[in-house]
Amino acid sequence: MDVLFNSIDVRDLLSSHDLDESSPLSAPDLRLLIDRLQVHSLHIKSKVRHYVLSHHHDFASLFAQCSDAVSTSQNLSDRVSDLLTILSDHPIVAEIRDVVEEIGQTRREAREKRELLDLVRAIVELSEELRSVWEDVGAGRVVEAAQAGEEAEGGVAGRRWCGGRASGVWGVKEGMEKLQKRKFRSFYVNSELFMIQDLLVRFMENAVRFDQQHNEVRVNYLLSLNGIEGVELRTVLKAMDVVGILDYGLAKVADKMIKYAIIPVVKRRSNVSFVEDINQEKGGIMETILRIVPSSDPEIENVDGESIFSAIIHIIEFIYRSLFF
């Protein structure tokens, strides 16, 4: 359980590690930082879940013994009650009452352990439900995986955790326990969903790249990441829309576009031209490239605002056409 005590380096949670510490974080990076801190928290909870699952058989054996003990204690309690009726005026009654209270406490503890076993079984069931999600991810079916994750999250509130008793019979303490179990399931599902969201964001970062060394903007249409091959860009965009992070993904692209393409053009203060290339194979377009070519004319030292504005519009239109082809 070392994960509970490790410190967090906030810079490791950001997508870029070459940030200028004197500059404020952008809104997309702040949002990413918040999301990944939540994912880290959920990762800790996932470690706890794995610990419970790894000791599933031990818990099952313990709770089975507790169930037998409860049955035995119930019989004993009934016999003691009969004895109390006979010896109601005897001094031993007080001592017997203490024994009965202890037996009652043992029964309550056994019931709580049975409910914990119900929780373990529910976690195992949930793991089976989400296994298909990651199978879809591994096969490159990110849209199907995103939809399945959303359905699992939507079904959290409706799942009944402890059967066999009417909802109106639960006491305050038991009602709080049911609520905590529901929250645990919610955190678990959200953890899996955050992992899918993070994977889609990394796909998006690989799709749109800004090469400062060569003054190029590259948009790839067939993506690969972590052993997942051949995922189309349009599929990633659709999956991001399903899980509600399309705006965030586009904001990340816009932030990098401003930082690595538009700001250098403005600072250069010289005319630039653009060259667009398309890498096309038999299956279709694989990549589009926008090359920003500075003017080589030494006589042109400054350009007017209209030329700069026209260059900015050209970059924005290229990104728009490439993403929403």
N, C-alpha and C positions, 0 to 999 in steps of 0.2 A: 504493500500500500504506500510505496514511496511517493507516488504521484500526489498524495495529499499534502506533502511537506515541501515539494520542490518550489523554488521561486520562479516567477514569470518575468522574462525579459520582454517588455512591451514591443520592442523593435522586431522581435521574432514573430510577432502576430501580424505584422504588416506585410503586404505583398512585395514591397520594395525595401531593401536594406540599406540603400545608398541615400537616405533622406538627409537633408540639411537640418541639423538639430536647431539651428537658429530660425528656421522658417516654421510657421504654424502648419498643422496638418490640414489637408483638404477635407471637405465634407464627406466625400466617399471613403477616404481613409479612416476618418473618425467612425463612420458607420461600420466599416469592416472591423475596426478594433473592438467596437462594442459587440458585434456578432461573434468574433472569435474568442473574446473573453467569456461570452455565454457558452460557446462550444467547449472551452476549457473547463468551465464549471460542470457542464454535462458529461464531459469526459471523466471527471472524478466520480460522478454518480454512476457512470457506466462501469468503472472499476469496482465499485461497491457491488453492483449487480452481478459482475462476473464472480466475485468472491462468494456471494450467496449461491449462485448456480453451481460453482465448483464443489460446494458442500451439500448439494441437494440430497444425496442419499443419506448422509448423516442426519440431516434435518428430518427426513422421512422416517428414519428408524426411531429417532427421538420422539417424534410426535405420535408415532404408533404406540410407543410405550406409555406416553402421556395419556393417550386415549384409554388404554387398559387401566391405567391408574385412576382415571376419572370414573370409570365404571365401578371399579372396586371401592373407591371412596364414596360413591353414591350409595352402594349397598351398606357400607359401614355407617354412613350418616343415617340411613333409615333405621338401622338397628339401635344406634345411639339414641335416636328420638324415642323409640319404644322404651328404652331403658330409662330415659328421663321421665317419661310418664309414670313409670312404676316408682321411681325414687325421687319424686319431685320435692319431698320434704327432707331429703338426706343431705348432709353437708357436702357430699361428693358432687352435687349438682353443679356448683361453680366451676370445679375442675373439669367436669365433662363439657360444660359450655365452652371453655377455652379450647378444648380439643375439637369441638364442632366448628368453632370459628377458624381454627387452623386448617381443618379439612376444606372449609368453604374457600379459603384463600388459595389452597392448592388447586381446587377446581377452576377458579378464575384464571390462575396462571396457565393451567393446561389449555383452557379455551383460547387464551391469547396466542399460545404457541400453535394451536391448530389453525388460527387465522393467518399466522405468519406462513405456515405451510401452504395455505391457499394462495398467498401472495407469490410464493416461489413458483407454484404451478402456473399462475397467470403470467409471470415473467417468461417462463419457458414457452408458453403458448404464443406470447407476443413475439419472441425471437423467431419462432417458426413463420409467423405472418410476415415479418420484415426480411426474412431470408430471400424471398423472391424479389424484393426491391433491389438488393445488391446483386442478385443474379442478372437482373435487367441492366444494371449499371455496367457490370463486367462484360456484357454482350453489346454494349454501346447503345442500348435502348433507354436513353436518358429521359425521354419524354414519358415513357411508360413508368419508369422508376419514380419520376417526380409526381405523376398522378397517383401512384400507389402510396407514396409517402404522404401526400395530402389527404388521401382517404383514410389512412391509418390515424393521422392527427385528428381528423374530423370525428372519428369513431371513439375517441378517448372518453368523452363525457358520457357516452351512451352505454359503455360496457358495465355489466353487473359483476361485481367482484366476489361477493360472498353469497352463495345461494342457500336456499333452505330456510330462510327466515323472511317474514314480511317486513317491508321497509318501515312500517310504523312501529315495530317492536323494538328496534335498536335504541339503546340509551344514548346519552350525550357522548360518553367516552367512545363507545363503539362507532357512533356516527362520525366522530373526528378521525378515528382510525380508517374508516372507509374513504374519507376525504383525502387523507395522506396517501393511501394506496393509489387513488385516482391521480393525484399529483405526481406520484412516482412514475406511473405509466406515461403521463403527459411529458415529463422531462425526458424519459427514455425515447419516446417517439420523436420529440423535438430534436434530440441529439442526433438521431439518424437523419432527420430532415436537414439539419444544419450541415451535416457532412455532405449531403447531396448538393446543397446550395454552394458550399465552398468548392466542390468539384466543378460545378458549372462556372463559377467565377474564374477558376484557373483555366478552364477551357476558353473562356472569353479573352483572358489575358494572352493566351497563346494564339488566338485568332487574329488579334489586331496588335501589331508590333511596330514600334517606332525606333528605327535605326539612326541614331544621331551621328554615328561615324560616317555613314554614307548618305545622310540626308534623305532617308527613304521611309515611307510608310507602307507596310506590307499587311495585306488581309488574306489569311488562309481560309479556304473553304472546306478542307478535309483535315480533321484534327485527330491527334493521338496524345494520350496522357495516361501515365501509370498503367501501361499495358492494355489500355482500352484503345483500339485502333479503328480508324475509318468513321469517325463521328462527323456528320456534316454540320456546318456552321448554322444553317437554318434550323436544324434539330436542336442545337444548343439554345438558340434564341427562343424557340417554342417552349422548351423545358423551363427556361428561366421565367417565362411568362406564367407558366403553370404554377410555379412555387412562389410567384410574387416578387422576384428580384430582377426583373428585366430593366426597370428604371435604374436600379443600382448599378447593374452591369454597364448600361449605356453611360451613366454618369462617370464611371471609372474610365471608359474610353475617352469621354470628353475631357476629363481632367488631364489625362496623358497627352491628348491632342494639343491642349493649350500649352502644357509644360514643354513638350518635346518637338512640336511642329510650329505652332503659331508664335510663341514667344521668340524662338530663334529667328524667324522671318522678320519680326518687328525690330529686333535688336540689330539685325544685319544692316538695315537702312540702305539697301541697294536693291535694284530690280532682280527679281527671280523669275525663272521660267519653270514649267512643269513638264515632265515626261511620264506618261502612263504606259505600263507594260502589263500584259496578261500572259500568265503561264497556263497553257491549256493542254490537256491530254485527251485521250480517246473518250474517257468517261465524262469530260466536261472541264469547266474552268477550275483550276486548282488554287490559283493565287493571283491577286491583282497587286500591282506595285505603283506607287506614286513617288517619283524622284523629284526632289526640289533642287534646281540647278541655279546657283547664284550667278549674277552677271560678272563677266570677266573684264568688262570695260572699266578701266581705272578712272575715266573722266566722270563717271556717274558716282557721286559721293552720297547724295541724298535723294530720296524719292518722295513724292507727294503722298498724302494720306489716301488718295483714291487708289493708287497702285497697291499700297499695303492692304487696303480693304479688299481689293479684288483678289489678292493672293490668299487672304484668309478665307474668303468665300469659296475659292477653288478647293482648298484643303477640306473644308466642311462638306462640300458637295461630294468629294471623292469618298469620304467616310460614309456618308449617307447612301450613295449609290452602291457601295461595296457591301454594306450590311443589309440593306433592304432591296436586294436585287430581284 
